[in-house]
Amino acid sequence: MKRSPLVVIFVTVFIDLVGFGIVIPVLPYYAEGTKFGATPSQVGLLFASYSIMQLIFAPVLGRLSDKHGRRPVLLASLLGTALGFFILGFATTLWMLFLGRIIDGISGGNISTAQAYIADVTTKENRAKGMGLIGAAFGLGFVFGPAIGGILSRWGINVPFMFAGGLALANVVLLFFTLPETVTADHPARVSAASGRGFDQLIVALRKPALASVMTIYFLGIVAFSIMTASFSLFMMFRLGYDAFHNGWIFAFVGVISAIVQGGLIGRLVKKFGEPLLVIVGSLLFTASLLVVPFVRSTTGLATILLIAAATSISQALSAPTLSSLASKSASAAEQGTVLGVMQSVASLARAVGPTLAAVLIYSAVAHVGFDGQPQKMSDASLLRTFWIAAAIQFVGFLLALYFVRSYGTKHAASEMTETG
């Protein structure tokens, strides 16, 4: 397992996610300020535009990385990320904010290329451990990003975006001088791309029940998780009176645990138990966590909240990298970039579906007074409905994971999965 390239890929994804984390707390205040005067719905569209662009362009970037190499696609996408952030920082009109988010969303599809690079430089046995680096970068990015955004905003509401753009440029320099290309002239992906058969091979790959099952489990899990993340802060405000400061520490706690599991433990766990079993355990643990959330009240204490947060974090840390590994193993070497690009699009679609469902489910036509003494358009019943429907969605993913194990077993080698999938 080559260490140096994986470190560079880890840093690349980490910087991407720091930028994404910076946007979360800062963009709403920036867009709604007197300079732009965006409405709440327009702010929602700003966030949605990023995910929609990822949905469209992640497989495109993955396919381009198969044809032209991982390195030029990563370099170009990082330059696009930097441009998107600088447009946000220097924006003078609302349409410039949308332009910046759209450019960043197109560039943000490079996660699939990073995953394809990991697939290139890892063995089948170490694939999940390598994918775990992506998950660890996600966790750490969500820990540091919001904190950095909040701190830098004291020097100007646009300063965090300028900082994120500078980080992306620094990453370009690091990648240019340290990251070798893995798609050589005789690489199966480049040979396939040159023959013009890549799209047909992708269709064939998606028709494989093993790969279709993995992507469906992945989609359902991210939808359920997106419902929770979109609703959790509102839930904590309503039930416990927690503000953004308190919730920020809880999310930081989740990110730290996720980084520890995905960055250090996932490789050992996969070797001992196998990817499919970890997906099953992660899906069941997250289902249980979602079922318990509505029963949290001020009388249950902070320890209960942290326990649920830890269980949620561990469940996601077990599922996400192992599903990426299974998708990679379900595809041939010629399909890595394309298939992992589709996985990234599936994730983007799920992140658009989850918050939309949450907005509908948590709404109560009759306002109820929360713990903070303020009337809110939610209720105990709407909170129960939100988290339990998320649990039901995740439980379907758990059942599908059981089906996957029954159909394909836990001892399939990568070549066997590709041939039998």
Secondary structure, DSSP 8 states (H G I E B T S, - for coil): --HHHHHHHHHHHHHHHHHHHHHHHHHHHHHHSTTT---HHHHHHHHHHHHHHHHHHHHHHHHHHHHH-HHHHHHHHHHHHHHHHHHHHH--SHHHHHHHHHHHHHHGGGHHHHHHHHHHHS-TTTHHHHHHHHHHHHHHHHHHHHHHHHHHGGG-TTHHHHHHHHHHHHHHHHHHHH------TT-HHHHHHHHT-HHHHHHHHHTSHHHHHHHHHHHHHHHHHHHHHHHHHHHHHHHH---HHHHHHHHHHHHHHHHHIIIIIHHHHHHHH-HHHHHHHHHHHHHHHHHHGGG--TTT-HHHHHHHHHHHHHHHHHHHHHHHHHHHHTS-GGGHHHHHHHHHHHHHHHHHHHHHHHHHHS--SS-EE-TTS-EES--HHHHHHHHHHHHHHHHHHHHHHHHHHHHH-S---HHHHHHH-
